[in-house]
Amino acid sequence: MNGKFIGGMALGLMVGAAAEMAVMPYMDKKTKRKVRKKVNMAKNRMYDMGGNMMSMMK
């Protein structure tokens, strides 16, 4: 279970980073900041979900 959880988190981060990189060139600074905020929120949500899953399994 633990390995799966870590793999899922790593995958999510990679996808997030890839999405961020793909979008970067098309934005000026202001929108970039907004998007980064959204990306970070999504990452945090994923971490929360993963943490909840872990605590349920224990």
ABEGO torsion letter per residue (X at the ends): XAAAAAAAAAAAAAAAAAAAAAAAAABBAAAAAAAAAAAAAAAAAAAAAAAAAAAAAX
